[in-house]
Amino acid sequence: MTDLAKLDTEGVERVLAVVAHPDDMEYGASAAVAKWAAEGIEIHYLLLTAGEAGIASIEPDRTAALRAEEQQAACDIVGAASLEILGFPDGLLEPDHSVRKAIVRKIREVRPQMAISLTWELEVGFGINHVDHRACGMALMDAIRDADNP
């Protein structure tokens, strides 16, 4: 077994979690969120899409509503302080100015000491990563830089 370095959250009061879709945080990060929330850290979720293309057998509007409801329930369970779901189109996310601007707005509102997201690597353990995950990660990195430039 490998020794993993523990993420130092000393002095962290607020975290911004930026992901592409509802349920993305539940793929590996929600346990950390629950721990941090229990320690008094505010975790704010920003979802770039409503995940409306995520269930092929259900029409997009119904899918978006269902996934938003499920995401809010998940946020309540782990103790997230807020959830905001933006309306960028699921499956078509690009790390362009409009996406960066929306993330910057949230960064400036929340003023987090730490931001988290999923990996934006092309290849992940299950194969090729979702294009929206890659775009989200790149947009978040650029938005962090942009948020510091008035």
HUQUIPE-V259329 format. One record per run of one state. SS is the DSSP state (h for helix, s for strand, l for the rest). FROM is the first residue (numbers start at 0). LEN is the number of residues. If there is no record, write none. Layout:
ss,from,len
SS,FROM,LEN
SS,FROM,LEN
This chain:
ss,from,len
l,0,13
s,13,6
l,19,10
h,29,9
l,38,3
s,41,8
l,49,10
h,59,19
l,78,3
s,81,7
l,88,8
h,96,14
l,110,3
s,113,3
l,116,6
s,122,2
l,124,2
s,126,2
l,128,2
h,130,17
l,147,3
